[in-house]
Every structure is written in structure tokens, then in C-alpha cells.
Amino acid sequence: MPIASPHRRLVTATYLASAAFGAFWGTWGSAVPRVRDQVGLDDARLGTALLFISAGALPAMLLTGRALDRWGLRCTAPLVVALGGAGLAAAVTADGLFSLCAGLTGVGMTSGAVDVAMNSVGGRAEQRSGRPIITRSGAVFSTAVVVSSLGAGAVFALGAPTWVPFAVVLALSALAGVAIHGALPAAAGPGPAAPSGTTRVRMPLAPLLLVGALGALAFASENAHQSWGAVFLEDVLATGPGLSAIAPAAFAAVVAATRLAVSALDPARARTVLVVGSLVAAAGAVVVARAPSVPVALAGLVLAAAGTAALFPTLLSIVSRNVVESSRGRATSVVTVVSYLGFLLGPVYVGLWAAGTGLRGAMVAVGALGLALAVLTVPLLALSRYAVQPRPAAATRGGDAPPLGTLAEVDRSATR
């Protein structure tokens, strides 16, 4: 029991960070129309401003991994608080295109940093507790998105200013930051480079890029449905805005429920989860594409949500179980950045197909992403395993090689 106690604190801190992250993005999703009206932008200039989130997130993701490995996972605490502050600052100061772009750059930077840091903390919690913490924290995130988006919508309906729900998010972020700070020791990371006379650990890039490529396919499929589901209902099935809003809410709710269910499975079934999930996601996209009515389209979205829900968390869990602690931040950042490219390009992919084939044809193309992921999962994970030098048998439990090999190499030029 004394050993389990710090693990419980770390797991609780991981869930609080996921809740704060989800609360931020759920609030932001509900606030976008209010921010647009507050600044006085048309849709074209709003789209330009939103690109600054990605512009800030990608470099922050890469830098955060190195920072975590250098100074330890306790850095996550101020980053989570900074995200809440960045959201509140963007909501308060946005009074023109320039100020909005500046605010959204800050949001992107803190959001990208928190994404990597939060998953790194979850990876440590999963490795030490032996439980599927990453998948469960993903369920917490999705639940928080649903609850906060509905809550923010209700607050706005009462006539509250745009900044009010962001202030609540900042309070939750501060709570999560305190929990993370308390759950991790001051010297949580490896600190400065190891002195001469010790063995250095070098992280190979190839296996992480291969896992990231799978994550990119998973995210492309997931965000395609999230971004275009409501549009499909309105444009193809002629629903009103109120009814079409059911699509993203239902998708997020099913994602949360599926992640909780999948987290009960044995981690040894990771490949099965990936292949079956990809096929279910592909089937859901095809159902949406052929749907003659709203209920059928929603059923397809439910299938797609169930299929895509556990894909990225499962990939992160695979990496977490195989990465050495001194490379955890960098490994998480590489996989997250490559996967995030799929998240960005998924809606664009749908738009390009829709321009040529209509939205029904575009949904079939989304189904092709799921099929491609199902076909590529086993061979790419196998390539990931052989892209590294496995550790000596004595370094693995029972002499068995881990699923991907070990995502680090020992630099044998270092002396002991």
C-alpha cells in the first residue's frame, strides 16, 4: 500500500491535467462564434487567425520534449496553468485581428506544450502503475470537452462575457498544476547531461516516426469526422444548425465512453485494438457516406467515434511501455508532432475530396484512411521493432523483448 500511494497521486494528477485540457478546448469550441463577433471578423479572416494556433503548437511540442527530459516532468505544472492563462488572456484582449492572432499564438504554444507534457506524465504513471492511464486520461479529456462545451454554451446563453468560462478553466488549470507539482519530485527528470564515466542513452528516431505515421492516419480520420460531421448533416441531409450540433457532441461522448471501455483490455491486445478500431472507423465513415437520413448518419458517426477513440492513446501507450525514462519527453513529442500533422490535414483532406466528389464521396475517402491504418498497423509496428538495437536480454523482464524493441539505444562508446 505505501508503494501504491505515490502512484495514485500521479494518476490523479494526470486525470486532472486531462480534465483541464479538455475543459479548455470545450470552452474554446463554444467561444469561437463569440470571439469572432467580439473582434468583428468575417469567416475568411477568422480562418486565418485560427492557423496561428497550429503555428504556435508545432514548435512548442518539439521544444517541450527536450525541456522535460532536461528539467523533469514537474515542468508540466506551470505549463498547465499557463494554458488556462493564455485562454483567458486571448478572450480578454481580442479586439482586432492582430491581437487575436497574437493571443492564439500563445494559446497554440501553451496547448502544444501541455499536450506533450501531459502525455509524458501519463506515460510515467502508466509505466509505474501498470494500468492503462493514457487511454483513461483520454476519456477524461473527451468527457471534459463535452461538459465544458455545454457549460460554456449555457453561460453564454445567459449573456455572460466571453472571458467568464475561461476564468473557470484557469481555476481548474491551477488545481491541476498544484496536483502535478505535488505528485512529482523536484528532480523528476534526468537533469543535466550525464557526467563522463556513465553510459549515455541515445534515442533512435525511426521507430518513433513510424508510430507517428500511424497516429497521423488515426488523427486525420478522427478530426475529419469532428470537423465535418455537422456540415454533412446540414449540407447533405438538410438539417438545421440546432440539430446538426448533435454530431460533434455525440462523437465526443462516444469517444469518451469507448476509451473507458477499451482501457479495461490487456495491453498485450494493443495491435488488435488498432486493427479492429481502424476497420470500425472505416465502416462508420462508409455508413455516413451512404446515409439516407439523420438517424443513419448519426449511427455512422457513432461507429466512427468508437473506432477512432482508442487509436492514438493506444499508440502512445505502446511508446510509453518501451521508452526509457531519460527519453520520455522527446519520444512523446516526436510521436505527438507527427500525429498532429494528420490532425491538421484531416479536415483539409475532406475539403479537397468534397470539392471533386461531394461530401458523400469525401466520407468514403475518410473510410479509406481507416482501411489504410488497418493494413499498415502490423507491418509498421514490426518495422518499428527492428529499427532499434534491442537491449541486452538481462535488461528486459524475463529476457522477453518488448513489443517494439526498446526505444533507446545504449551508446557503447561511453565508459562505465
Secondary structure, 3 states (H helix, E strand, C coil): CCCHHHHHHHHHHHHHHHHHHHHHHHHHHHHHHHHHHHHCCCHHHHHHHHHHHHHHHHHHHHHHHHHHHHHCHHHHHHHHHHHHHHHHHHHHHCCCHHHHHHHHHHHHHHHHHHHHHHHHHHHHHHHHHCCCHHHHHHHHHHHHHHHHHHHHHHHHHCCCCCHHHHHHHHHHHHHHHHHHHHHCCCCCCCCCCCCCCCCEEECCCHHHHHHHHHHHHHHHHHHHHHHHHHHHHHHCCCCCHHHHCHHHHHHHHHHHHHHHHHCCCCHHHHHHHHHHHHHHHHHHHHHHHHCCCHHHHHHHHHHHHHHHCCHHHHHHHHHHHHCCHHHHHHHHHHHHHHHHHHHHHHHHHHHHHHHHHHHHHHHHHHHHHHHHHHHHHHHHHHHHHHCCCCCCHHHCHHHCCCCCCCCCEEECCCCC
